[in-house]
């Protein structure tokens, strides 16, 4: 799967000069050499409130622990900008991430 994801990213970068991808292991496994890498983090209570209905803090923590076996996605690697979104709404998160992206890739503004 990682190979196919990398192929898709390469094609999108070649065609559109950039691409946004989402995934727990995107910055550590799929495209560790990306121009801009962002990690959105939140405290356990905020994360639990955002996940699927019926999943509480314990279930979210268990899912995170299982996923962490594949990659250490909760710890930002070198070159990854981490944003604590615990107390932010989607508009504020989007604004902060976009500002970071444009700071690092001003050529994407157009």
KOLGU-4560 file (N, C-alpha, C; in nm, 3 decimals, padded with zeros to 5 digits):
<recs>
<n_xx: 00.081 n_yy: -00.118 n_zz: 00.000 ca_xx: 00.000 ca_yy: 00.000 ca_zz: 00.000 c_xx: 00.087 c_yy: 00.126 c_zz: 00.000 mol: A seq: 1 type: UNK>
<n_xx: 00.194 n_yy: 00.126 n_zz: 00.076 ca_xx: 00.281 ca_yy: 00.245 ca_zz: 00.082 c_xx: 00.339 c_yy: 00.278 c_zz: -00.055 mol: A seq: 2 type: UNK>
<n_xx: 00.378 n_yy: 00.175 n_zz: -00.129 ca_xx: 00.433 ca_yy: 00.198 ca_zz: -00.262 c_xx: 00.330 c_yy: 00.265 c_zz: -00.351 mol: A seq: 3 type: UNK>
<n_xx: 00.208 n_yy: 00.218 n_zz: -00.349 ca_xx: 00.101 ca_yy: 00.277 ca_zz: -00.431 c_xx: 00.073 c_yy: 00.421 c_zz: -00.387 mol: A seq: 4 type: UNK>
<n_xx: 00.071 n_yy: 00.445 n_zz: -00.257 ca_xx: 00.049 ca_yy: 00.581 ca_zz: -00.208 c_xx: 00.160 c_yy: 00.674 c_zz: -00.255 mol: A seq: 5 type: UNK>
<n_xx: 00.283 n_yy: 00.627 n_zz: -00.252 ca_xx: 00.396 ca_yy: 00.709 ca_zz: -00.298 c_xx: 00.383 c_yy: 00.740 c_zz: -00.448 mol: A seq: 6 type: UNK>
<n_xx: 00.340 n_yy: 00.641 n_zz: -00.525 ca_xx: 00.319 ca_yy: 00.662 ca_zz: -00.668 c_xx: 00.213 c_yy: 00.769 c_zz: -00.693 mol: A seq: 7 type: UNK>
<n_xx: 00.106 n_yy: 00.765 n_zz: -00.617 ca_xx: -00.001 ca_yy: 00.864 ca_zz: -00.631 c_xx: 00.049 c_yy: 01.003 c_zz: -00.595 mol: A seq: 8 type: UNK>
<n_xx: 00.126 n_yy: 01.011 n_zz: -00.487 ca_xx: 00.182 ca_yy: 01.139 ca_zz: -00.445 c_xx: 00.275 c_yy: 01.193 c_zz: -00.553 mol: A seq: 9 type: UNK>
<n_xx: 00.364 n_yy: 01.110 n_zz: -00.604 ca_xx: 00.458 ca_yy: 01.155 ca_zz: -00.708 c_xx: 00.384 c_yy: 01.205 c_zz: -00.831 mol: A seq: 10 type: UNK>
<n_xx: 00.280 n_yy: 01.135 n_zz: -00.871 ca_xx: 00.202 ca_yy: 01.176 ca_zz: -00.988 c_xx: 00.133 c_yy: 01.310 c_zz: -00.962 mol: A seq: 11 type: UNK>
<n_xx: 00.076 n_yy: 01.328 n_zz: -00.844 ca_xx: 00.007 ca_yy: 01.452 ca_zz: -00.810 c_xx: 00.105 c_yy: 01.569 c_zz: -00.803 mol: A seq: 12 type: UNK>
<n_xx: 00.221 n_yy: 01.546 n_zz: -00.746 ca_xx: 00.323 ca_yy: 01.652 ca_zz: -00.738 c_xx: 00.368 c_yy: 01.690 c_zz: -00.879 mol: A seq: 13 type: UNK>
<n_xx: 00.389 n_yy: 01.591 n_zz: -00.963 ca_xx: 00.431 ca_yy: 01.616 ca_zz: -01.101 c_xx: 00.324 c_yy: 01.692 c_zz: -01.180 mol: A seq: 14 type: UNK>
<n_xx: 00.199 n_yy: 01.656 n_zz: -01.159 ca_xx: 00.089 ca_yy: 01.716 ca_zz: -01.234 c_xx: 00.045 c_yy: 01.850 c_zz: -01.178 mol: A seq: 15 type: UNK>
<n_xx: 00.036 n_yy: 01.860 n_zz: -01.044 ca_xx: -00.022 ca_yy: 01.978 ca_zz: -00.981 c_xx: 00.076 c_yy: 02.061 c_zz: -00.898 mol: A seq: 16 type: UNK>
<n_xx: 00.203 n_yy: 02.020 n_zz: -00.892 ca_xx: 00.305 ca_yy: 02.088 ca_zz: -00.812 c_xx: 00.280 c_yy: 02.075 c_zz: -00.663 mol: A seq: 17 type: UNK>
<n_xx: 00.201 n_yy: 01.981 n_zz: -00.621 ca_xx: 00.179 ca_yy: 01.958 ca_zz: -00.479 c_xx: 00.056 c_yy: 01.874 c_zz: -00.456 mol: A seq: 18 type: UNK>
<n_xx: 00.047 n_yy: 01.825 n_zz: -00.335 ca_xx: -00.067 ca_yy: 01.743 ca_zz: -00.296 c_xx: -00.078 c_yy: 01.745 c_zz: -00.144 mol: A seq: 19 type: UNK>
<n_xx: -00.198 n_yy: 01.732 n_zz: -00.095 ca_xx: -00.221 ca_yy: 01.719 ca_zz: 00.048 c_xx: -00.269 c_yy: 01.577 c_zz: 00.072 mol: A seq: 20 type: UNK>
<n_xx: -00.203 n_yy: 01.509 n_zz: 00.163 ca_xx: -00.249 ca_yy: 01.375 ca_zz: 00.200 c_xx: -00.269 c_yy: 01.370 c_zz: 00.351 mol: A seq: 21 type: UNK>
<n_xx: -00.349 n_yy: 01.277 n_zz: 00.392 ca_xx: -00.382 ca_yy: 01.261 ca_zz: 00.532 c_xx: -00.360 c_yy: 01.116 c_zz: 00.570 mol: A seq: 22 type: UNK>
<n_xx: -00.305 n_yy: 01.095 n_zz: 00.686 ca_xx: -00.287 ca_yy: 00.960 ca_zz: 00.734 c_xx: -00.192 c_yy: 00.958 c_zz: 00.851 mol: A seq: 23 type: UNK>
<n_xx: -00.211 n_yy: 00.863 n_zz: 00.938 ca_xx: -00.130 ca_yy: 00.857 ca_zz: 01.059 c_xx: 00.016 c_yy: 00.835 c_zz: 01.032 mol: A seq: 24 type: UNK>
<n_xx: 00.049 n_yy: 00.767 n_zz: 00.924 ca_xx: 00.189 ca_yy: 00.741 ca_zz: 00.895 c_xx: 00.237 c_yy: 00.818 c_zz: 00.772 mol: A seq: 25 type: UNK>
<n_xx: 00.164 n_yy: 00.920 n_zz: 00.730 ca_xx: 00.201 ca_yy: 00.995 ca_zz: 00.610 c_xx: 00.338 c_yy: 01.060 c_zz: 00.622 mol: A seq: 26 type: UNK>
<n_xx: 00.367 n_yy: 01.123 n_zz: 00.734 ca_xx: 00.494 ca_yy: 01.196 ca_zz: 00.748 c_xx: 00.610 c_yy: 01.107 c_zz: 00.789 mol: A seq: 27 type: UNK>
<n_xx: 00.582 n_yy: 00.989 n_zz: 00.840 ca_xx: 00.690 ca_yy: 00.903 ca_zz: 00.887 c_xx: 00.721 c_yy: 00.788 c_zz: 00.791 mol: A seq: 28 type: UNK>
<n_xx: 00.618 n_yy: 00.740 n_zz: 00.718 ca_xx: 00.636 ca_yy: 00.622 ca_zz: 00.634 c_xx: 00.612 c_yy: 00.652 c_zz: 00.486 mol: A seq: 29 type: UNK>
<n_xx: 00.501 n_yy: 00.714 n_zz: 00.455 ca_xx: 00.461 ca_yy: 00.731 ca_zz: 00.315 c_xx: 00.547 c_yy: 00.834 c_zz: 00.244 mol: A seq: 30 type: UNK>
<n_xx: 00.553 n_yy: 00.955 n_zz: 00.295 ca_xx: 00.631 ca_yy: 01.062 ca_zz: 00.231 c_xx: 00.715 c_yy: 01.138 c_zz: 00.334 mol: A seq: 31 type: UNK>
<n_xx: 00.813 n_yy: 01.071 n_zz: 00.393 ca_xx: 00.894 ca_yy: 01.136 ca_zz: 00.496 c_xx: 00.975 c_yy: 01.255 c_zz: 00.443 mol: A seq: 32 type: UNK>
<n_xx: 00.992 n_yy: 01.267 n_zz: 00.313 ca_xx: 01.067 ca_yy: 01.378 ca_zz: 00.255 c_xx: 00.977 c_yy: 01.487 c_zz: 00.197 mol: A seq: 33 type: UNK>
<n_xx: 00.853 n_yy: 01.493 n_zz: 00.241 ca_xx: 00.760 ca_yy: 01.595 ca_zz: 00.191 c_xx: 00.809 c_yy: 01.735 c_zz: 00.223 mol: A seq: 34 type: UNK>
<n_xx: 00.773 n_yy: 01.831 n_zz: 00.140 ca_xx: 00.813 ca_yy: 01.970 ca_zz: 00.161 c_xx: 00.756 c_yy: 02.027 c_zz: 00.289 mol: A seq: 35 type: UNK>
<n_xx: 00.631 n_yy: 01.997 n_zz: 00.318 ca_xx: 00.563 ca_yy: 02.047 ca_zz: 00.437 c_xx: 00.496 c_yy: 01.929 c_zz: 00.504 mol: A seq: 36 type: UNK>
<n_xx: 00.524 n_yy: 01.913 n_zz: 00.633 ca_xx: 00.465 ca_yy: 01.802 ca_zz: 00.708 c_xx: 00.401 c_yy: 01.858 c_zz: 00.834 mol: A seq: 37 type: UNK>
<n_xx: 00.278 n_yy: 01.816 n_zz: 00.859 ca_xx: 00.200 ca_yy: 01.867 ca_zz: 00.972 c_xx: 00.145 c_yy: 01.750 c_zz: 01.051 mol: A seq: 38 type: UNK>
<n_xx: 00.148 n_yy: 01.763 n_zz: 01.182 ca_xx: 00.088 ca_yy: 01.665 ca_zz: 01.270 c_xx: -00.011 c_yy: 01.737 c_zz: 01.360 mol: A seq: 39 type: UNK>
<n_xx: -00.136 n_yy: 01.697 n_zz: 01.353 ca_xx: -00.238 ca_yy: 01.753 ca_zz: 01.441 c_xx: -00.250 c_yy: 01.663 c_zz: 01.562 mol: A seq: 40 type: UNK>
<n_xx: -00.232 n_yy: 01.720 n_zz: 01.681 ca_xx: -00.243 ca_yy: 01.644 ca_zz: 01.804 c_xx: -00.350 c_yy: 01.707 c_zz: 01.892 mol: A seq: 41 type: UNK>
<n_xx: -00.400 n_yy: 01.630 n_zz: 01.985 ca_xx: -00.500 ca_yy: 01.678 ca_zz: 02.080 c_xx: -00.493 c_yy: 01.593 c_zz: 02.205 mol: A seq: 42 type: UNK>
<n_xx: -00.542 n_yy: 01.649 n_zz: 02.315 ca_xx: -00.542 ca_yy: 01.572 ca_zz: 02.439 c_xx: -00.643 c_yy: 01.458 c_zz: 02.428 mol: A seq: 43 type: UNK>
<n_xx: -00.633 n_yy: 01.357 n_zz: 02.515 ca_xx: -00.721 ca_yy: 01.239 ca_zz: 02.503 c_xx: -00.871 c_yy: 01.273 c_zz: 02.506 mol: A seq: 44 type: UNK>
<n_xx: -00.912 n_yy: 01.366 n_zz: 02.587 ca_xx: -01.054 ca_yy: 01.401 ca_zz: 02.594 c_xx: -01.102 c_yy: 01.461 c_zz: 02.462 mol: A seq: 45 type: UNK>
<n_xx: -01.023 n_yy: 01.550 n_zz: 02.405 ca_xx: -01.061 ca_yy: 01.612 ca_zz: 02.277 c_xx: -01.063 c_yy: 01.507 c_zz: 02.166 mol: A seq: 46 type: UNK>
<n_xx: -00.963 n_yy: 01.419 n_zz: 02.166 ca_xx: -00.959 ca_yy: 01.313 ca_zz: 02.063 c_xx: -01.080 c_yy: 01.223 c_zz: 02.074 mol: A seq: 47 type: UNK>
<n_xx: -01.116 n_yy: 01.185 n_zz: 02.196 ca_xx: -01.231 ca_yy: 01.096 ca_zz: 02.215 c_xx: -01.359 c_yy: 01.163 c_zz: 02.168 mol: A seq: 48 type: UNK>
<n_xx: -01.371 n_yy: 01.294 n_zz: 02.189 ca_xx: -01.493 ca_yy: 01.363 ca_zz: 02.148 c_xx: -01.505 c_yy: 01.374 c_zz: 01.996 mol: A seq: 49 type: UNK>
<n_xx: -01.396 n_yy: 01.355 n_zz: 01.926 ca_xx: -01.396 ca_yy: 01.370 ca_zz: 01.779 c_xx: -01.407 c_yy: 01.239 c_zz: 01.704 mol: A seq: 50 type: UNK>
<n_xx: -01.386 n_yy: 01.129 n_zz: 01.772 ca_xx: -01.389 ca_yy: 01.000 ca_zz: 01.704 c_xx: -01.531 c_yy: 00.949 c_zz: 01.690 mol: A seq: 51 type: UNK>
<n_xx: -01.544 n_yy: 00.837 n_zz: 01.625 ca_xx: -01.676 ca_yy: 00.783 ca_zz: 01.596 c_xx: -01.761 c_yy: 00.767 c_zz: 01.722 mol: A seq: 52 type: UNK>
<n_xx: -01.889 n_yy: 00.778 n_zz: 01.702 ca_xx: -01.984 ca_yy: 00.766 ca_zz: 01.813 c_xx: -01.963 c_yy: 00.637 c_zz: 01.889 mol: A seq: 53 type: UNK>
<n_xx: -01.967 n_yy: 00.645 n_zz: 02.019 ca_xx: -01.956 ca_yy: 00.527 ca_zz: 02.102 c_xx: -01.814 c_yy: 00.494 c_zz: 02.144 mol: A seq: 54 type: UNK>
<n_xx: -01.716 n_yy: 00.560 n_zz: 02.085 ca_xx: -01.578 ca_yy: 00.532 ca_zz: 02.124 c_xx: -01.534 c_yy: 00.636 c_zz: 02.226 mol: A seq: 55 type: UNK>
<n_xx: -01.494 n_yy: 00.592 n_zz: 02.341 ca_xx: -01.451 ca_yy: 00.683 ca_zz: 02.446 c_xx: -01.300 c_yy: 00.694 c_zz: 02.452 mol: A seq: 56 type: UNK>
<n_xx: -01.251 n_yy: 00.758 n_zz: 02.557 ca_xx: -01.107 ca_yy: 00.780 ca_zz: 02.572 c_xx: -01.030 c_yy: 00.648 c_zz: 02.574 mol: A seq: 57 type: UNK>
<n_xx: -01.081 n_yy: 00.547 n_zz: 02.644 ca_xx: -01.010 ca_yy: 00.420 ca_zz: 02.655 c_xx: -00.999 c_yy: 00.352 c_zz: 02.518 mol: A seq: 58 type: UNK>
<n_xx: -01.109 n_yy: 00.355 n_zz: 02.443 ca_xx: -01.107 ca_yy: 00.292 ca_zz: 02.311 c_xx: -01.016 c_yy: 00.368 c_zz: 02.215 mol: A seq: 59 type: UNK>
<n_xx: -01.020 n_yy: 00.501 n_zz: 02.221 ca_xx: -00.933 ca_yy: 00.583 ca_zz: 02.135 c_xx: -00.787 c_yy: 00.557 c_zz: 02.170 mol: A seq: 60 type: UNK>
<n_xx: -00.756 n_yy: 00.547 n_zz: 02.299 ca_xx: -00.619 ca_yy: 00.519 ca_zz: 02.342 c_xx: -00.574 c_yy: 00.382 c_zz: 02.295 mol: A seq: 61 type: UNK>
<n_xx: -00.663 n_yy: 00.283 n_zz: 02.301 ca_xx: -00.629 ca_yy: 00.148 ca_zz: 02.255 c_xx: -00.602 c_yy: 00.148 c_zz: 02.105 mol: A seq: 62 type: UNK>
<n_xx: -00.683 n_yy: 00.220 n_zz: 02.029 ca_xx: -00.664 ca_yy: 00.228 ca_zz: 01.883 c_xx: -00.531 c_yy: 00.298 c_zz: 01.852 mol: A seq: 63 type: UNK>
<n_xx: -00.501 n_yy: 00.405 n_zz: 01.924 ca_xx: -00.374 ca_yy: 00.474 ca_zz: 01.905 c_xx: -00.256 c_yy: 00.382 c_zz: 01.935 mol: A seq: 64 type: UNK>
<n_xx: -00.266 n_yy: 00.306 n_zz: 02.042 ca_xx: -00.158 ca_yy: 00.215 ca_zz: 02.081 c_xx: -00.136 c_yy: 00.109 c_zz: 01.974 mol: A seq: 65 type: UNK>
<n_xx: -00.245 n_yy: 00.056 n_zz: 01.921 ca_xx: -00.233 ca_yy: -00.046 ca_zz: 01.815 c_xx: -00.170 c_yy: 00.014 c_zz: 01.690 mol: A seq: 66 type: UNK>
<n_xx: -00.212 n_yy: 00.134 n_zz: 01.652 ca_xx: -00.157 ca_yy: 00.200 ca_zz: 01.534 c_xx: -00.011 c_yy: 00.239 c_zz: 01.554 mol: A seq: 67 type: UNK>
<n_xx: 00.027 n_yy: 00.269 n_zz: 01.677 ca_xx: 00.164 ca_yy: 00.312 ca_zz: 01.706 c_xx: 00.265 c_yy: 00.200 c_zz: 01.682 mol: A seq: 68 type: UNK>
<n_xx: 00.219 n_yy: 00.076 n_zz: 01.673 ca_xx: 00.308 ca_yy: -00.036 ca_zz: 01.643 c_xx: 00.362 c_yy: -00.020 c_zz: 01.500 mol: A seq: 69 type: UNK>
<n_xx: 00.280 n_yy: 00.038 n_zz: 01.411 ca_xx: 00.320 ca_yy: 00.057 ca_zz: 01.272 c_xx: 00.415 c_yy: 00.175 c_zz: 01.259 mol: A seq: 70 type: UNK>
<n_xx: 00.378 n_yy: 00.288 n_zz: 01.320 ca_xx: 00.464 ca_yy: 00.406 ca_zz: 01.317 c_xx: 00.438 c_yy: 00.490 c_zz: 01.442 mol: A seq: 71 type: UNK>
<n_xx: 00.537 n_yy: 00.564 n_zz: 01.482 ca_xx: 00.525 ca_yy: 00.648 ca_zz: 01.600 c_xx: 00.462 c_yy: 00.781 c_zz: 01.560 mol: A seq: 72 type: UNK>
<n_xx: 00.337 n_yy: 00.774 n_zz: 01.515 ca_xx: 00.270 ca_yy: 00.889 ca_zz: 01.455 c_xx: 00.238 c_yy: 01.000 c_zz: 01.554 mol: A seq: 73 type: UNK>
<n_xx: 00.234 n_yy: 00.972 n_zz: 01.682 ca_xx: 00.201 ca_yy: 01.075 ca_zz: 01.780 c_xx: 00.320 c_yy: 01.160 c_zz: 01.821 mol: A seq: 74 type: UNK>
<n_xx: 00.439 n_yy: 01.120 n_zz: 01.781 ca_xx: 00.559 ca_yy: 01.197 ca_zz: 01.811 c_xx: 00.611 c_yy: 01.258 c_zz: 01.682 mol: A seq: 75 type: UNK>
<n_xx: 00.610 n_yy: 01.391 n_zz: 01.673 ca_xx: 00.655 ca_yy: 01.454 ca_zz: 01.548 c_xx: 00.802 c_yy: 01.426 c_zz: 01.521 mol: A seq: 76 type: UNK>
<n_xx: 00.828 n_yy: 01.384 n_zz: 01.400 ca_xx: 00.965 ca_yy: 01.359 ca_zz: 01.358 c_xx: 01.029 c_yy: 01.490 c_zz: 01.316 mol: A seq: 77 type: UNK>
<n_xx: 01.155 n_yy: 01.488 n_zz: 01.284 ca_xx: 01.225 ca_yy: 01.607 ca_zz: 01.239 c_xx: 01.154 c_yy: 01.667 c_zz: 01.119 mol: A seq: 78 type: UNK>
<n_xx: 01.133 n_yy: 01.797 n_zz: 01.123 ca_xx: 01.070 ca_yy: 01.867 ca_zz: 01.011 c_xx: 00.919 c_yy: 01.863 c_zz: 01.010 mol: A seq: 79 type: UNK>
<n_xx: 00.859 n_yy: 01.805 n_zz: 01.113 ca_xx: 00.713 ca_yy: 01.799 ca_zz: 01.121 c_xx: 00.664 c_yy: 01.906 c_zz: 01.218 mol: A seq: 80 type: UNK>
<n_xx: 00.574 n_yy: 01.991 n_zz: 01.172 ca_xx: 00.516 ca_yy: 02.094 ca_zz: 01.258 c_xx: 00.395 c_yy: 02.035 c_zz: 01.330 mol: A seq: 81 type: UNK>
<n_xx: 00.399 n_yy: 02.038 n_zz: 01.461 ca_xx: 00.288 ca_yy: 01.984 ca_zz: 01.540 c_xx: 00.198 c_yy: 02.098 c_zz: 01.586 mol: A seq: 82 type: UNK>
<n_xx: 00.069 n_yy: 02.078 n_zz: 01.572 ca_xx: -00.031 ca_yy: 02.175 ca_zz: 01.615 c_xx: -00.123 c_yy: 02.109 c_zz: 01.717 mol: A seq: 83 type: UNK>
<n_xx: -00.129 n_yy: 02.164 n_zz: 01.837 ca_xx: -00.220 ca_yy: 02.112 ca_zz: 01.939 c_xx: -00.358 c_yy: 02.170 c_zz: 01.910 mol: A seq: 84 type: UNK>
<n_xx: -00.449 n_yy: 02.083 n_zz: 01.874 ca_xx: -00.584 ca_yy: 02.126 ca_zz: 01.834 c_xx: -00.688 c_yy: 02.102 c_zz: 01.942 mol: A seq: 85 type: UNK>
<n_xx: -00.643 n_yy: 02.069 n_zz: 02.062 ca_xx: -00.735 ca_yy: 02.031 ca_zz: 02.170 c_xx: -00.848 c_yy: 02.130 c_zz: 02.189 mol: A seq: 86 type: UNK>
<n_xx: -00.816 n_yy: 02.258 n_zz: 02.187 ca_xx: -00.915 ca_yy: 02.361 ca_zz: 02.215 c_xx: -00.949 c_yy: 02.445 c_zz: 02.094 mol: A seq: 87 type: UNK>
<n_xx: -00.924 n_yy: 02.394 n_zz: 01.974 ca_xx: -00.948 ca_yy: 02.469 ca_zz: 01.852 c_xx: -01.062 c_yy: 02.410 c_zz: 01.771 mol: A seq: 88 type: UNK>
<n_xx: -01.133 n_yy: 02.496 n_zz: 01.702 ca_xx: -01.235 ca_yy: 02.451 ca_zz: 01.608 c_xx: -01.172 c_yy: 02.433 c_zz: 01.471 mol: A seq: 89 type: UNK>
<n_xx: -01.249 n_yy: 02.380 n_zz: 01.379 ca_xx: -01.197 ca_yy: 02.349 ca_zz: 01.246 c_xx: -01.149 c_yy: 02.474 c_zz: 01.172 mol: A seq: 90 type: UNK>
<n_xx: -01.215 n_yy: 02.588 n_zz: 01.190 ca_xx: -01.171 ca_yy: 02.710 ca_zz: 01.121 c_xx: -01.034 c_yy: 02.755 c_zz: 01.169 mol: A seq: 91 type: UNK>
<n_xx: -01.011 n_yy: 02.751 n_zz: 01.300 ca_xx: -00.882 ca_yy: 02.792 ca_zz: 01.355 c_xx: -00.772 c_yy: 02.693 c_zz: 01.316 mol: A seq: 92 type: UNK>
<n_xx: -00.803 n_yy: 02.566 n_zz: 01.318 ca_xx: -00.705 ca_yy: 02.465 ca_zz: 01.277 c_xx: -00.666 c_yy: 02.488 c_zz: 01.131 mol: A seq: 93 type: UNK>
<n_xx: -00.767 n_yy: 02.505 n_zz: 01.046 ca_xx: -00.741 ca_yy: 02.527 ca_zz: 00.903 c_xx: -00.656 c_yy: 02.650 c_zz: 00.880 mol: A seq: 94 type: UNK>
<n_xx: -00.687 n_yy: 02.759 n_zz: 00.950 ca_xx: -00.612 ca_yy: 02.884 ca_zz: 00.933 c_xx: -00.467 c_yy: 02.866 c_zz: 00.973 mol: A seq: 95 type: UNK>
<n_xx: -00.443 n_yy: 02.801 n_zz: 01.085 ca_xx: -00.306 ca_yy: 02.782 ca_zz: 01.133 c_xx: -00.224 c_yy: 02.692 c_zz: 01.040 mol: A seq: 96 type: UNK>
<n_xx: -00.287 n_yy: 02.585 n_zz: 00.994 ca_xx: -00.216 ca_yy: 02.493 ca_zz: 00.905 c_xx: -00.188 c_yy: 02.563 c_zz: 00.771 mol: A seq: 97 type: UNK>
<n_xx: -00.287 n_yy: 02.633 n_zz: 00.716 ca_xx: -00.266 ca_yy: 02.702 ca_zz: 00.590 c_xx: -00.156 c_yy: 02.807 c_zz: 00.601 mol: A seq: 98 type: UNK>
<n_xx: -00.154 n_yy: 02.882 n_zz: 00.710 ca_xx: -00.048 ca_yy: 02.981 ca_zz: 00.731 c_xx: 00.088 c_yy: 02.914 c_zz: 00.734 mol: A seq: 99 type: UNK>
<n_xx: 00.097 n_yy: 02.801 n_zz: 00.800 ca_xx: 00.224 ca_yy: 02.727 ca_zz: 00.806 c_xx: 00.266 c_yy: 02.679 c_zz: 00.667 mol: A seq: 100 type: UNK>
<n_xx: 00.171 n_yy: 02.625 n_zz: 00.593 ca_xx: 00.202 ca_yy: 02.576 ca_zz: 00.459 c_xx: 00.253 c_yy: 02.690 c_zz: 00.371 mol: A seq: 101 type: UNK>
<n_xx: 00.182 n_yy: 02.802 n_zz: 00.372 ca_xx: 00.221 ca_yy: 02.915 ca_zz: 00.286 c_xx: 00.352 c_yy: 02.979 c_zz: 00.331 mol: A seq: 102 type: UNK>
<n_xx: 00.382 n_yy: 02.969 n_zz: 00.460 ca_xx: 00.511 ca_yy: 03.018 ca_zz: 00.508 c_xx: 00.625 c_yy: 02.934 c_zz: 00.451 mol: A seq: 103 type: UNK>
<n_xx: 00.601 n_yy: 02.805 n_zz: 00.440 ca_xx: 00.704 ca_yy: 02.713 ca_zz: 00.391 c_xx: 00.704 c_yy: 02.694 c_zz: 00.241 mol: A seq: 104 type: UNK>
<n_xx: 00.591 n_yy: 02.718 n_zz: 00.178 ca_xx: 00.579 ca_yy: 02.706 ca_zz: 00.033 c_xx: 00.499 c_yy: 02.824 c_zz: -00.023 mol: A seq: 105 type: UNK>
<n_xx: 00.557 n_yy: 02.945 n_zz: -00.021 ca_xx: 00.484 ca_yy: 03.061 ca_zz: -00.069 c_xx: 00.441 c_yy: 03.049 c_zz: -00.215 mol: A seq: 106 type: UNK>
<n_xx: 00.510 n_yy: 02.965 n_zz: -00.291 ca_xx: 00.474 ca_yy: 02.946 ca_zz: -00.431 c_xx: 00.340 c_yy: 02.875 c_zz: -00.448 mol: A seq: 107 type: UNK>
<n_xx: 00.287 n_yy: 02.818 n_zz: -00.341 ca_xx: 00.156 ca_yy: 02.752 ca_zz: -00.347 c_xx: 00.039 c_yy: 02.850 c_zz: -00.330 mol: A seq: 108 type: UNK>
<n_xx: 00.073 n_yy: 02.977 n_zz: -00.301 ca_xx: -00.032 ca_yy: 03.075 ca_zz: -00.276 c_xx: -00.118 c_yy: 03.100 c_zz: -00.398 mol: A seq: 109 type: UNK>
<n_xx: -00.057 n_yy: 03.097 n_zz: -00.513 ca_xx: -00.132 ca_yy: 03.122 ca_zz: -00.636 c_xx: -00.207 c_yy: 03.001 c_zz: -00.671 mol: A seq: 110 type: UNK>
</recs>
